[in-house]
Amino acid sequence: YYRNSTADIRFLQRYIYNKEEYAYFDSHKGFFIPKTELGKPDADYWNSQPSVLEEKRAVVERVCKHNYEKIYK
């Protein structure tokens, strides 16, 4: 997701089971958000793991911005 520059790049990763989204990671918020009651334990666990959060937050810099610059510049 982007608007017009690398400053606006947003990384969203959705977690889906049985055709239903139960949690997602939003780089603008910096943590996992549960979408259902069943997603709450997973989101709580992932949010309690600093290494998991660091890795997901780093995706914006390492992958998203890199790809944006390759494609749009």
PDB file of N, CA, C and O in Angstrom, chain B, residues numbered from 101:
ATOM      1  N   TYR B 101       0.849  -1.167   0.000  1.00  0.00           N
ATOM      2  CA  TYR B 101       0.000   0.000   0.000  1.00  0.00           C
ATOM      3  C   TYR B 101       0.896   1.232   0.000  1.00  0.00           C
ATOM      4  O   TYR B 101       1.788   1.342   0.842  1.00  0.00           O
ATOM      5  N   TYR B 102       0.680   2.140  -0.911  1.00  0.00           N
ATOM      6  CA  TYR B 102       1.452   3.380  -0.930  1.00  0.00           C
ATOM      7  C   TYR B 102       0.603   4.475  -1.553  1.00  0.00           C
ATOM      8  O   TYR B 102      -0.337   4.189  -2.293  1.00  0.00           O
ATOM      9  N   ARG B 103       0.930   5.727  -1.256  1.00  0.00           N
ATOM     10  CA  ARG B 103       0.232   6.849  -1.870  1.00  0.00           C
ATOM     11  C   ARG B 103       1.106   7.511  -2.916  1.00  0.00           C
ATOM     12  O   ARG B 103       0.784   7.470  -4.104  1.00  0.00           O
ATOM     13  N   ASN B 104       2.200   8.117  -2.499  1.00  0.00           N
ATOM     14  CA  ASN B 104       3.017   8.808  -3.490  1.00  0.00           C
ATOM     15  C   ASN B 104       4.493   8.899  -3.126  1.00  0.00           C
ATOM     16  O   ASN B 104       5.253   9.540  -3.852  1.00  0.00           O
ATOM     17  N   SER B 105       4.916   8.299  -2.062  1.00  0.00           N
ATOM     18  CA  SER B 105       6.335   8.318  -1.720  1.00  0.00           C
ATOM     19  C   SER B 105       6.629   7.200  -0.737  1.00  0.00           C
ATOM     20  O   SER B 105       5.718   6.564  -0.208  1.00  0.00           O
ATOM     21  N   THR B 106       7.904   6.970  -0.501  1.00  0.00           N
ATOM     22  CA  THR B 106       8.261   5.905   0.431  1.00  0.00           C
ATOM     23  C   THR B 106       7.841   6.235   1.859  1.00  0.00           C
ATOM     24  O   THR B 106       7.743   5.332   2.690  1.00  0.00           O
ATOM     25  N   ALA B 107       7.593   7.493   2.161  1.00  0.00           N
ATOM     26  CA  ALA B 107       7.144   7.859   3.507  1.00  0.00           C
ATOM     27  C   ALA B 107       5.744   7.336   3.797  1.00  0.00           C
ATOM     28  O   ALA B 107       5.376   7.154   4.958  1.00  0.00           O
ATOM     29  N   ASP B 108       4.968   7.095   2.757  1.00  0.00           N
ATOM     30  CA  ASP B 108       3.590   6.648   2.927  1.00  0.00           C
ATOM     31  C   ASP B 108       3.417   5.137   2.793  1.00  0.00           C
ATOM     32  O   ASP B 108       2.288   4.646   2.825  1.00  0.00           O
ATOM     33  N   ILE B 109       4.494   4.404   2.646  1.00  0.00           N
ATOM     34  CA  ILE B 109       4.380   2.959   2.450  1.00  0.00           C
ATOM     35  C   ILE B 109       3.864   2.299   3.721  1.00  0.00           C
ATOM     36  O   ILE B 109       4.275   2.624   4.835  1.00  0.00           O
ATOM     37  N   ARG B 110       2.956   1.366   3.511  1.00  0.00           N
ATOM     38  CA  ARG B 110       2.333   0.645   4.622  1.00  0.00           C
ATOM     39  C   ARG B 110       2.385  -0.843   4.328  1.00  0.00           C
ATOM     40  O   ARG B 110       2.034  -1.274   3.230  1.00  0.00           O
ATOM     41  N   PHE B 111       2.816  -1.623   5.294  1.00  0.00           N
ATOM     42  CA  PHE B 111       2.868  -3.072   5.168  1.00  0.00           C
ATOM     43  C   PHE B 111       1.730  -3.667   5.980  1.00  0.00           C
ATOM     44  O   PHE B 111       1.627  -3.441   7.186  1.00  0.00           O
ATOM     45  N   LEU B 112       0.878  -4.429   5.309  1.00  0.00           N
ATOM     46  CA  LEU B 112      -0.209  -5.150   5.971  1.00  0.00           C
ATOM     47  C   LEU B 112      -0.035  -6.629   5.680  1.00  0.00           C
ATOM     48  O   LEU B 112       0.131  -7.024   4.526  1.00  0.00           O
ATOM     49  N   GLN B 113      -0.071  -7.439   6.715  1.00  0.00           N
ATOM     50  CA  GLN B 113      -0.019  -8.886   6.529  1.00  0.00           C
ATOM     51  C   GLN B 113      -1.224  -9.475   7.236  1.00  0.00           C
ATOM     52  O   GLN B 113      -1.399  -9.327   8.446  1.00  0.00           O
ATOM     53  N   ARG B 114      -2.048 -10.147   6.451  1.00  0.00           N
ATOM     54  CA  ARG B 114      -3.285 -10.719   6.968  1.00  0.00           C
ATOM     55  C   ARG B 114      -3.095 -12.200   7.271  1.00  0.00           C
ATOM     56  O   ARG B 114      -2.389 -12.906   6.551  1.00  0.00           O
ATOM     57  N   TYR B 115      -3.724 -12.658   8.330  1.00  0.00           N
ATOM     58  CA  TYR B 115      -3.708 -14.068   8.720  1.00  0.00           C
ATOM     59  C   TYR B 115      -5.133 -14.591   8.593  1.00  0.00           C
ATOM     60  O   TYR B 115      -6.058 -14.098   9.240  1.00  0.00           O
ATOM     61  N   ILE B 116      -5.285 -15.603   7.743  1.00  0.00           N
ATOM     62  CA  ILE B 116      -6.612 -16.110   7.389  1.00  0.00           C
ATOM     63  C   ILE B 116      -6.670 -17.601   7.662  1.00  0.00           C
ATOM     64  O   ILE B 116      -5.740 -18.343   7.346  1.00  0.00           O
ATOM     65  N   TYR B 117      -7.769 -18.025   8.251  1.00  0.00           N
ATOM     66  CA  TYR B 117      -8.026 -19.443   8.472  1.00  0.00           C
ATOM     67  C   TYR B 117      -9.473 -19.714   8.095  1.00  0.00           C
ATOM     68  O   TYR B 117     -10.383 -19.008   8.529  1.00  0.00           O
ATOM     69  N   ASN B 118      -9.675 -20.744   7.283  1.00  0.00           N
ATOM     70  CA  ASN B 118     -11.024 -21.140   6.878  1.00  0.00           C
ATOM     71  C   ASN B 118     -11.785 -19.958   6.255  1.00  0.00           C
ATOM     72  O   ASN B 118     -12.964 -19.745   6.541  1.00  0.00           O
ATOM     73  N   LYS B 119     -11.091 -19.200   5.405  1.00  0.00           N
ATOM     74  CA  LYS B 119     -11.645 -18.061   4.661  1.00  0.00           C
ATOM     75  C   LYS B 119     -12.011 -16.861   5.542  1.00  0.00           C
ATOM     76  O   LYS B 119     -12.730 -15.966   5.096  1.00  0.00           O
ATOM     77  N   GLU B 120     -11.530 -16.835   6.768  1.00  0.00           N
ATOM     78  CA  GLU B 120     -11.838 -15.728   7.667  1.00  0.00           C
ATOM     79  C   GLU B 120     -10.541 -15.120   8.206  1.00  0.00           C
ATOM     80  O   GLU B 120      -9.678 -15.826   8.728  1.00  0.00           O
ATOM     81  N   GLU B 121     -10.423 -13.811   8.070  1.00  0.00           N
ATOM     82  CA  GLU B 121      -9.261 -13.113   8.620  1.00  0.00           C
ATOM     83  C   GLU B 121      -9.405 -13.074  10.141  1.00  0.00           C
ATOM     84  O   GLU B 121     -10.412 -12.597  10.666  1.00  0.00           O
ATOM     85  N   TYR B 122      -8.393 -13.578  10.839  1.00  0.00           N
ATOM     86  CA  TYR B 122      -8.469 -13.600  12.301  1.00  0.00           C
ATOM     87  C   TYR B 122      -7.493 -12.631  12.967  1.00  0.00           C
ATOM     88  O   TYR B 122      -7.651 -12.302  14.143  1.00  0.00           O
ATOM     89  N   ALA B 123      -6.484 -12.173  12.221  1.00  0.00           N
ATOM     90  CA  ALA B 123      -5.532 -11.197  12.760  1.00  0.00           C
ATOM     91  C   ALA B 123      -4.773 -10.573  11.601  1.00  0.00           C
ATOM     92  O   ALA B 123      -4.750 -11.117  10.497  1.00  0.00           O
ATOM     93  N   TYR B 124      -4.153  -9.429  11.858  1.00  0.00           N
ATOM     94  CA  TYR B 124      -3.299  -8.814  10.845  1.00  0.00           C
ATOM     95  C   TYR B 124      -2.234  -7.960  11.517  1.00  0.00           C
ATOM     96  O   TYR B 124      -2.387  -7.513  12.654  1.00  0.00           O
ATOM     97  N   PHE B 125      -1.143  -7.746  10.770  1.00  0.00           N
ATOM     98  CA  PHE B 125      -0.087  -6.840  11.216  1.00  0.00           C
ATOM     99  C   PHE B 125      -0.182  -5.584  10.374  1.00  0.00           C
ATOM    100  O   PHE B 125      -0.291  -5.662   9.150  1.00  0.00           O
ATOM    101  N   ASP B 126      -0.143  -4.429  11.015  1.00  0.00           N
ATOM    102  CA  ASP B 126      -0.207  -3.132  10.340  1.00  0.00           C
ATOM    103  C   ASP B 126       1.050  -2.346  10.707  1.00  0.00           C
ATOM    104  O   ASP B 126       1.263  -2.019  11.875  1.00  0.00           O
ATOM    105  N   SER B 127       1.879  -2.043   9.713  1.00  0.00           N
ATOM    106  CA  SER B 127       3.139  -1.348  10.001  1.00  0.00           C
ATOM    107  C   SER B 127       2.921   0.073  10.509  1.00  0.00           C
ATOM    108  O   SER B 127       3.790   0.610  11.195  1.00  0.00           O
ATOM    109  N   HIS B 128       1.797   0.692  10.197  1.00  0.00           N
ATOM    110  CA  HIS B 128       1.541   2.035  10.724  1.00  0.00           C
ATOM    111  C   HIS B 128       1.288   1.998  12.228  1.00  0.00           C
ATOM    112  O   HIS B 128       1.640   2.936  12.943  1.00  0.00           O
ATOM    113  N   LYS B 129       0.683   0.924  12.704  1.00  0.00           N
ATOM    114  CA  LYS B 129       0.449   0.777  14.143  1.00  0.00           C
ATOM    115  C   LYS B 129       1.636   0.107  14.825  1.00  0.00           C
ATOM    116  O   LYS B 129       1.940   0.397  15.982  1.00  0.00           O
ATOM    117  N   GLY B 130       2.310  -0.795  14.099  1.00  0.00           N
ATOM    118  CA  GLY B 130       3.501  -1.445  14.629  1.00  0.00           C
ATOM    119  C   GLY B 130       3.248  -2.685  15.452  1.00  0.00           C
ATOM    120  O   GLY B 130       4.149  -3.167  16.139  1.00  0.00           O
ATOM    121  N   PHE B 131       2.031  -3.211  15.394  1.00  0.00           N
ATOM    122  CA  PHE B 131       1.731  -4.422  16.146  1.00  0.00           C
ATOM    123  C   PHE B 131       0.607  -5.200  15.469  1.00  0.00           C
ATOM    124  O   PHE B 131       0.014  -4.737  14.494  1.00  0.00           O
ATOM    125  N   PHE B 132       0.325  -6.385  16.000  1.00  0.00           N
ATOM    126  CA  PHE B 132      -0.718  -7.259  15.468  1.00  0.00           C
ATOM    127  C   PHE B 132      -2.067  -6.882  16.065  1.00  0.00           C
ATOM    128  O   PHE B 132      -2.164  -6.551  17.247  1.00  0.00           O
ATOM    129  N   ILE B 133      -3.096  -6.935  15.241  1.00  0.00           N
ATOM    130  CA  ILE B 133      -4.443  -6.597  15.665  1.00  0.00           C
ATOM    131  C   ILE B 133      -5.330  -7.820  15.445  1.00  0.00           C
ATOM    132  O   ILE B 133      -5.392  -8.336  14.329  1.00  0.00           O
ATOM    133  N   PRO B 134      -6.020  -8.295  16.487  1.00  0.00           N
ATOM    134  CA  PRO B 134      -6.937  -9.418  16.279  1.00  0.00           C
ATOM    135  C   PRO B 134      -8.210  -8.945  15.589  1.00  0.00           C
ATOM    136  O   PRO B 134      -8.706  -7.854  15.868  1.00  0.00           O
ATOM    137  N   LYS B 135      -8.730  -9.760  14.697  1.00  0.00           N
ATOM    138  CA  LYS B 135      -9.990  -9.440  14.015  1.00  0.00           C
ATOM    139  C   LYS B 135     -11.147 -10.252  14.591  1.00  0.00           C
ATOM    140  O   LYS B 135     -12.308  -9.868  14.445  1.00  0.00           O
ATOM    141  N   THR B 136     -10.837 -11.373  15.245  1.00  0.00           N
ATOM    142  CA  THR B 136     -11.857 -12.227  15.853  1.00  0.00           C
ATOM    143  C   THR B 136     -11.380 -12.622  17.249  1.00  0.00           C
ATOM    144  O   THR B 136     -10.222 -12.401  17.604  1.00  0.00           O
ATOM    145  N   GLU B 137     -12.270 -13.199  18.024  1.00  0.00           N
ATOM    146  CA  GLU B 137     -11.887 -13.706  19.345  1.00  0.00           C
ATOM    147  C   GLU B 137     -10.834 -14.794  19.220  1.00  0.00           C
ATOM    148  O   GLU B 137      -9.949 -14.903  20.069  1.00  0.00           O
ATOM    149  N   LEU B 138     -10.923 -15.599  18.169  1.00  0.00           N
ATOM    150  CA  LEU B 138      -9.938 -16.658  17.972  1.00  0.00           C
ATOM    151  C   LEU B 138      -8.561 -16.090  17.618  1.00  0.00           C
ATOM    152  O   LEU B 138      -7.549 -16.754  17.843  1.00  0.00           O
ATOM    153  N   GLY B 139      -8.508 -14.885  17.071  1.00  0.00           N
ATOM    154  CA  GLY B 139      -7.237 -14.263  16.727  1.00  0.00           C
ATOM    155  C   GLY B 139      -6.562 -13.561  17.891  1.00  0.00           C
ATOM    156  O   GLY B 139      -5.374 -13.243  17.822  1.00  0.00           O
ATOM    157  N   LYS B 140      -7.308 -13.320  18.957  1.00  0.00           N
ATOM    158  CA  LYS B 140      -6.746 -12.588  20.100  1.00  0.00           C
ATOM    159  C   LYS B 140      -5.560 -13.303  20.749  1.00  0.00           C
ATOM    160  O   LYS B 140      -4.552 -12.647  21.013  1.00  0.00           O
ATOM    161  N   PRO B 141      -5.621 -14.607  21.022  1.00  0.00           N
ATOM    162  CA  PRO B 141      -4.443 -15.257  21.626  1.00  0.00           C
ATOM    163  C   PRO B 141      -3.197 -15.180  20.741  1.00  0.00           C
ATOM    164  O   PRO B 141      -2.095 -14.952  21.241  1.00  0.00           O
ATOM    165  N   ASP B 142      -3.364 -15.368  19.436  1.00  0.00           N
ATOM    166  CA  ASP B 142      -2.214 -15.276  18.531  1.00  0.00           C
ATOM    167  C   ASP B 142      -1.648 -13.863  18.519  1.00  0.00           C
ATOM    168  O   ASP B 142      -0.438 -13.677  18.652  1.00  0.00           O
ATOM    169  N   ALA B 143      -2.517 -12.863  18.359  1.00  0.00           N
ATOM    170  CA  ALA B 143      -2.056 -11.472  18.319  1.00  0.00           C
ATOM    171  C   ALA B 143      -1.369 -11.097  19.633  1.00  0.00           C
ATOM    172  O   ALA B 143      -0.329 -10.438  19.624  1.00  0.00           O
ATOM    173  N   ASP B 144      -1.944 -11.512  20.755  1.00  0.00           N
ATOM    174  CA  ASP B 144      -1.325 -11.219  22.053  1.00  0.00           C
ATOM    175  C   ASP B 144       0.058 -11.864  22.160  1.00  0.00           C
ATOM    176  O   ASP B 144       1.003 -11.243  22.645  1.00  0.00           O
ATOM    177  N   TYR B 145       0.167 -13.101  21.708  1.00  0.00           N
ATOM    178  CA  TYR B 145       1.457 -13.795  21.771  1.00  0.00           C
ATOM    179  C   TYR B 145       2.486 -13.097  20.879  1.00  0.00           C
ATOM    180  O   TYR B 145       3.595 -12.802  21.325  1.00  0.00           O
ATOM    181  N   TRP B 146       2.122 -12.835  19.622  1.00  0.00           N
ATOM    182  CA  TRP B 146       3.056 -12.181  18.697  1.00  0.00           C
ATOM    183  C   TRP B 146       3.476 -10.812  19.218  1.00  0.00           C
ATOM    184  O   TRP B 146       4.642 -10.433  19.112  1.00  0.00           O
ATOM    185  N   ASN B 147       2.522 -10.069  19.783  1.00  0.00           N
ATOM    186  CA  ASN B 147       2.837  -8.739  20.321  1.00  0.00           C
ATOM    187  C   ASN B 147       3.750  -8.807  21.545  1.00  0.00           C
ATOM    188  O   ASN B 147       4.408  -7.822  21.879  1.00  0.00           O
ATOM    189  N   SER B 148       3.798  -9.950  22.209  1.00  0.00           N
ATOM    190  CA  SER B 148       4.661 -10.099  23.387  1.00  0.00           C
ATOM    191  C   SER B 148       6.082 -10.520  23.014  1.00  0.00           C
ATOM    192  O   SER B 148       6.950 -10.614  23.883  1.00  0.00           O
ATOM    193  N   GLN B 149       6.321 -10.772  21.738  1.00  0.00           N
ATOM    194  CA  GLN B 149       7.627 -11.233  21.263  1.00  0.00           C
ATOM    195  C   GLN B 149       8.359 -10.092  20.548  1.00  0.00           C
ATOM    196  O   GLN B 149       8.051  -9.801  19.392  1.00  0.00           O
ATOM    197  N   PRO B 150       9.316  -9.443  21.209  1.00  0.00           N
ATOM    198  CA  PRO B 150      10.026  -8.315  20.582  1.00  0.00           C
ATOM    199  C   PRO B 150      10.679  -8.667  19.247  1.00  0.00           C
ATOM    200  O   PRO B 150      10.694  -7.841  18.334  1.00  0.00           O
ATOM    201  N   SER B 151      11.213  -9.870  19.121  1.00  0.00           N
ATOM    202  CA  SER B 151      11.882 -10.239  17.864  1.00  0.00           C
ATOM    203  C   SER B 151      10.890 -10.347  16.710  1.00  0.00           C
ATOM    204  O   SER B 151      11.222 -10.007  15.575  1.00  0.00           O
ATOM    205  N   VAL B 152       9.684 -10.814  16.988  1.00  0.00           N
ATOM    206  CA  VAL B 152       8.653 -10.911  15.948  1.00  0.00           C
ATOM    207  C   VAL B 152       8.248  -9.510  15.504  1.00  0.00           C
ATOM    208  O   VAL B 152       8.139  -9.246  14.307  1.00  0.00           O
ATOM    209  N   LEU B 153       8.028  -8.621  16.450  1.00  0.00           N
ATOM    210  CA  LEU B 153       7.641  -7.248  16.110  1.00  0.00           C
ATOM    211  C   LEU B 153       8.749  -6.526  15.347  1.00  0.00           C
ATOM    212  O   LEU B 153       8.471  -5.817  14.380  1.00  0.00           O
ATOM    213  N   GLU B 154       9.988  -6.697  15.765  1.00  0.00           N
ATOM    214  CA  GLU B 154      11.113  -6.067  15.055  1.00  0.00           C
ATOM    215  C   GLU B 154      11.174  -6.536  13.610  1.00  0.00           C
ATOM    216  O   GLU B 154      11.363  -5.735  12.696  1.00  0.00           O
ATOM    217  N   GLU B 155      11.013  -7.843  13.410  1.00  0.00           N
ATOM    218  CA  GLU B 155      11.090  -8.407  12.057  1.00  0.00           C
ATOM    219  C   GLU B 155       9.974  -7.855  11.176  1.00  0.00           C
ATOM    220  O   GLU B 155      10.226  -7.479  10.032  1.00  0.00           O
ATOM    221  N   LYS B 156       8.758  -7.799  11.684  1.00  0.00           N
ATOM    222  CA  LYS B 156       7.634  -7.288  10.893  1.00  0.00           C
ATOM    223  C   LYS B 156       7.800  -5.798  10.605  1.00  0.00           C
ATOM    224  O   LYS B 156       7.508  -5.345   9.498  1.00  0.00           O
ATOM    225  N   ARG B 157       8.262  -5.045  11.580  1.00  0.00           N
ATOM    226  CA  ARG B 157       8.470  -3.606  11.367  1.00  0.00           C
ATOM    227  C   ARG B 157       9.573  -3.353  10.347  1.00  0.00           C
ATOM    228  O   ARG B 157       9.516  -2.373   9.604  1.00  0.00           O
ATOM    229  N   ALA B 158      10.569  -4.222  10.305  1.00  0.00           N
ATOM    230  CA  ALA B 158      11.692  -4.061   9.377  1.00  0.00           C
ATOM    231  C   ALA B 158      11.311  -4.355   7.933  1.00  0.00           C
ATOM    232  O   ALA B 158      12.013  -3.928   7.017  1.00  0.00           O
ATOM    233  N   VAL B 159      10.223  -5.070   7.710  1.00  0.00           N
ATOM    234  CA  VAL B 159       9.807  -5.414   6.343  1.00  0.00           C
ATOM    235  C   VAL B 159       9.574  -4.158   5.510  1.00  0.00           C
ATOM    236  O   VAL B 159       9.885  -4.147   4.318  1.00  0.00           O
ATOM    237  N   VAL B 160       9.039  -3.110   6.106  1.00  0.00           N
ATOM    238  CA  VAL B 160       8.783  -1.869   5.366  1.00  0.00           C
ATOM    239  C   VAL B 160      10.078  -1.340   4.771  1.00  0.00           C
ATOM    240  O   VAL B 160      10.119  -0.978   3.595  1.00  0.00           O
ATOM    241  N   GLU B 161      11.132  -1.293   5.569  1.00  0.00           N
ATOM    242  CA  GLU B 161      12.418  -0.783   5.089  1.00  0.00           C
ATOM    243  C   GLU B 161      13.092  -1.756   4.133  1.00  0.00           C
ATOM    244  O   GLU B 161      13.583  -1.361   3.076  1.00  0.00           O
ATOM    245  N   ARG B 162      13.112  -3.023   4.507  1.00  0.00           N
ATOM    246  CA  ARG B 162      13.884  -4.024   3.779  1.00  0.00           C
ATOM    247  C   ARG B 162      13.227  -4.456   2.471  1.00  0.00           C
ATOM    248  O   ARG B 162      13.925  -4.713   1.490  1.00  0.00           O
ATOM    249  N   VAL B 163      11.919  -4.539   2.440  1.00  0.00           N
ATOM    250  CA  VAL B 163      11.225  -5.076   1.265  1.00  0.00           C
ATOM    251  C   VAL B 163      10.370  -4.021   0.570  1.00  0.00           C
ATOM    252  O   VAL B 163      10.555  -3.758  -0.618  1.00  0.00           O
ATOM    253  N   CYS B 164       9.447  -3.422   1.295  1.00  0.00           N
ATOM    254  CA  CYS B 164       8.476  -2.523   0.667  1.00  0.00           C
ATOM    255  C   CYS B 164       9.128  -1.303   0.020  1.00  0.00           C
ATOM    256  O   CYS B 164       8.875  -1.019  -1.151  1.00  0.00           O
ATOM    257  N   LYS B 165       9.958  -0.583   0.760  1.00  0.00           N
ATOM    258  CA  LYS B 165      10.591   0.617   0.201  1.00  0.00           C
ATOM    259  C   LYS B 165      11.559   0.255  -0.913  1.00  0.00           C
ATOM    260  O   LYS B 165      11.660   0.972  -1.909  1.00  0.00           O
ATOM    261  N   HIS B 166      12.267  -0.845  -0.751  1.00  0.00           N
ATOM    262  CA  HIS B 166      13.190  -1.307  -1.790  1.00  0.00           C
ATOM    263  C   HIS B 166      12.429  -1.577  -3.091  1.00  0.00           C
ATOM    264  O   HIS B 166      12.844  -1.123  -4.157  1.00  0.00           O
ATOM    265  N   ASN B 167      11.334  -2.304  -3.007  1.00  0.00           N
ATOM    266  CA  ASN B 167      10.551  -2.622  -4.203  1.00  0.00           C
ATOM    267  C   ASN B 167       9.917  -1.379  -4.811  1.00  0.00           C
ATOM    268  O   ASN B 167       9.854  -1.253  -6.034  1.00  0.00           O
ATOM    269  N   TYR B 168       9.450  -0.464  -3.980  1.00  0.00           N
ATOM    270  CA  TYR B 168       8.872   0.776  -4.487  1.00  0.00           C
ATOM    271  C   TYR B 168       9.899   1.532  -5.329  1.00  0.00           C
ATOM    272  O   TYR B 168       9.590   2.001  -6.425  1.00  0.00           O
ATOM    273  N   GLU B 169      11.110   1.646  -4.813  1.00  0.00           N
ATOM    274  CA  GLU B 169      12.145   2.385  -5.536  1.00  0.00           C
ATOM    275  C   GLU B 169      12.538   1.687  -6.827  1.00  0.00           C
ATOM    276  O   GLU B 169      12.842   2.357  -7.814  1.00  0.00           O
ATOM    277  N   LYS B 170      12.541   0.376  -6.849  1.00  0.00           N
ATOM    278  CA  LYS B 170      12.860  -0.377  -8.070  1.00  0.00           C
ATOM    279  C   LYS B 170      11.783  -0.188  -9.137  1.00  0.00           C
ATOM    280  O   LYS B 170      12.094  -0.070 -10.322  1.00  0.00           O
ATOM    281  N   ILE B 171      10.544  -0.159  -8.727  1.00  0.00           N
ATOM    282  CA  ILE B 171       9.424  -0.118  -9.676  1.00  0.00           C
ATOM    283  C   ILE B 171       9.069   1.304 -10.100  1.00  0.00           C
ATOM    284  O   ILE B 171       8.838   1.551 -11.283  1.00  0.00           O
ATOM    285  N   TYR B 172       9.022   2.236  -9.161  1.00  0.00           N
ATOM    286  CA  TYR B 172       8.462   3.557  -9.444  1.00  0.00           C
ATOM    287  C   TYR B 172       9.486   4.669  -9.613  1.00  0.00           C
ATOM    288  O   TYR B 172       9.099   5.821  -9.811  1.00  0.00           O
ATOM    289  N   LYS B 173      10.759   4.370  -9.544  1.00  0.00           N
ATOM    290  CA  LYS B 173      11.744   5.445  -9.732  1.00  0.00           C
ATOM    291  C   LYS B 173      12.647   5.151 -10.885  1.00  0.00           C
ATOM    292  O   LYS B 173      13.537   5.946 -11.190  1.00  0.00           O
TER     293      LYS B 173
END
